[in-house]
Amino acid sequence: MTAPAPETVLKSASGTLTAGVEDQHVVIRNSATGEIVFASKKAWQPEDRISLVEWSKDEKLFYQVES
């Protein structure tokens, strides 16, 4: 049995923000407009595994990277 694939898109509890991985960066977009509100400066390597973990109640995203 293999581990489940990491989430590719994760909506915040309020639904106003959506997180995803684009070009090895973590990107957060406004769900209504699609506008980028955050993009990580760090670009991980293609072999790195980026997992979107969860949103906190105050809309902070937790993610993890395995190299």
BADREN-514673 format. One record per residue: x, y, z negated of N, C-alpha, C, O in turn; residue number from 1. Coordinates in steps of 0.02 Angstrom, whole numbers, m for minus. Layout:
n_c1	n_c2	n_c3	ca_c1	ca_c2	ca_c3	c_c1	c_c2	c_c3	o_c1	o_c2	o_c3	num
X	Y	Z	X	Y	Z	X	Y	Z	X	Y	Z	NUM .
...
END
This chain:
n_c1	n_c2	n_c3	ca_c1	ca_c2	ca_c3	c_c1	c_c2	c_c3	o_c1	o_c2	o_c3	num
43	m59	0	0	0	0	45	62	0	94	64	m36	1 .
27	111	41	67	173	44	31	228	6	m29	226	m6	2 .
70	279	m13	41	336	m48	m1	377	1	14	378	60	3 .
m54	409	m25	m95	450	19	m55	509	47	m8	533	15	4 .
m73	530	106	m40	588	138	m55	650	97	m109	656	69	5 .
m8	697	95	m22	759	58	m78	798	92	m89	792	152	6 .
m112	838	52	m166	880	78	m136	928	130	m83	956	118	7 .
m170	937	185	m146	983	235	m178	1052	226	m148	1102	245	8 .
m237	1054	198	m271	1117	183	m304	1110	115	m335	1059	100	9 .
m298	1162	73	m327	1160	7	m361	1226	m7	m329	1278	m9	10 .
m428	1225	m17	m466	1285	m31	m465	1301	m106	m466	1255	m147	11 .
m463	1365	m122	m467	1386	m192	m537	1371	m219	m584	1361	m180	12 .
m544	1370	m285	m609	1355	m316	m663	1403	m294	m721	1382	m284	13 .
m646	1466	m285	m695	1516	m263	m710	1511	m189	m760	1538	m164	14 .
m665	1477	m153	m673	1471	m81	m647	1530	m41	m652	1531	20	15 .
m619	1580	m75	m596	1641	m41	m527	1633	m9	m510	1670	36	16 .
m488	1585	m33	m421	1574	m7	m412	1502	16	m443	1456	m12	17 .
m371	1493	67	m355	1427	93	m280	1421	100	m248	1464	130	18 .
m251	1368	72	m179	1357	77	m165	1301	127	m205	1255	135	19 .
m109	1307	160	m88	1256	207	m13	1260	218	21	1304	191	20 .
13	1213	257	84	1213	274	89	1225	349	61	1189	389	21 .
126	1278	366	135	1297	436	209	1307	450	241	1348	417	22 .
236	1270	497	307	1277	515	353	1272	454	401	1311	447	23 .
338	1224	410	378	1211	350	376	1267	299	421	1272	257	24 .
326	1311	302	314	1363	252	246	1351	220	200	1326	253	25 .
238	1368	156	173	1367	124	140	1434	141	169	1487	130	26 .
79	1430	168	43	1490	190	m25	1492	157	m60	1441	155	27 .
m44	1550	131	m110	1560	102	m146	1611	145	m119	1665	160	28 .
m207	1594	165	m247	1638	208	m313	1657	173	m339	1619	132	29 .
m338	1715	191	m405	1735	171	m453	1690	210	m450	1688	272	30 .
m496	1654	176	m540	1605	209	m589	1638	257	m606	1608	309	31 .
m611	1698	242	m661	1732	285	m629	1760	348	m659	1756	402	32 .
m569	1789	342	m539	1824	398	m484	1785	433	m467	1799	490	33 .
m454	1737	397	m397	1701	424	m331	1738	417	m279	1714	438	34 .
m334	1798	388	m274	1840	379	m227	1807	328	m249	1783	276	35 .
m162	1807	344	m112	1781	297	m104	1830	240	m90	1889	251	36 .
m112	1805	178	m102	1847	119	m37	1828	83	m13	1866	40	37 .
m9	1769	100	55	1748	72	86	1697	119	52	1653	145	38 .
151	1703	129	190	1651	165	256	1644	128	291	1693	117	39 .
273	1583	110	335	1572	73	394	1593	116	395	1583	177	40 .
443	1622	84	504	1642	120	547	1581	137	583	1581	187	41 .
543	1531	95	582	1470	104	549	1427	158	489	1413	156	42 .
590	1405	206	568	1356	256	603	1290	239	665	1286	242	43 .
565	1239	223	594	1176	205	613	1137	268	592	1155	324	44 .
652	1086	260	673	1044	315	615	999	337	571	983	297	45 .
614	980	401	560	937	426	551	872	387	495	846	382	46 .
605	846	358	600	783	320	575	793	249	559	744	214	47 .
570	856	226	544	870	159	469	858	158	434	871	207	48 .
444	835	101	372	823	93	343	878	49	359	884	m10	49 .
300	919	79	269	975	43	198	954	26	157	939	70	50 .
182	954	m39	116	934	m63	82	993	m96	109	1023	m142	51 .
22	1008	m73	m19	1059	m105	m54	1024	m163	m93	978	m152	52 .
m40	1046	m224	m64	1010	m284	m133	1034	m305	m180	995	m304	53 .
m139	1098	m324	m203	1123	m347	m201	1199	m354	m147	1229	m355	54 .
m260	1228	m359	m268	1299	m374	m284	1306	m448	m322	1266	m475	55 .
m256	1357	m481	m274	1371	m550	m339	1411	m550	m363	1433	m498	56 .
m369	1420	m609	m431	1458	m614	m422	1531	m594	m469	1563	m572	57 .
m361	1557	m602	m348	1626	m581	m318	1630	m511	m285	1678	m493	58 .
m331	1578	m471	m314	1575	m400	m239	1578	m385	m218	1611	m338	59 .
m200	1543	m426	m129	1533	m411	m122	1462	m385	m151	1415	m412	60 .
m83	1455	m331	m74	1390	m300	m14	1354	m329	39	1384	m339	61 .
m23	1291	m344	33	1248	m366	47	1199	m309	2	1166	m283	62 .
111	1196	m291	132	1148	m239	199	1118	m259	233	1145	m303	63 .
216	1063	m227	278	1028	m245	312	1008	m180	280	993	m130	64 .
379	1008	m182	419	990	m125	466	934	m145	503	941	m195	65 .
466	880	m107	512	825	m119	561	823	m61	542	816	m3	66 .
626	829	m78	678	829	m26	709	760	m19	753	750	22	67 .
END
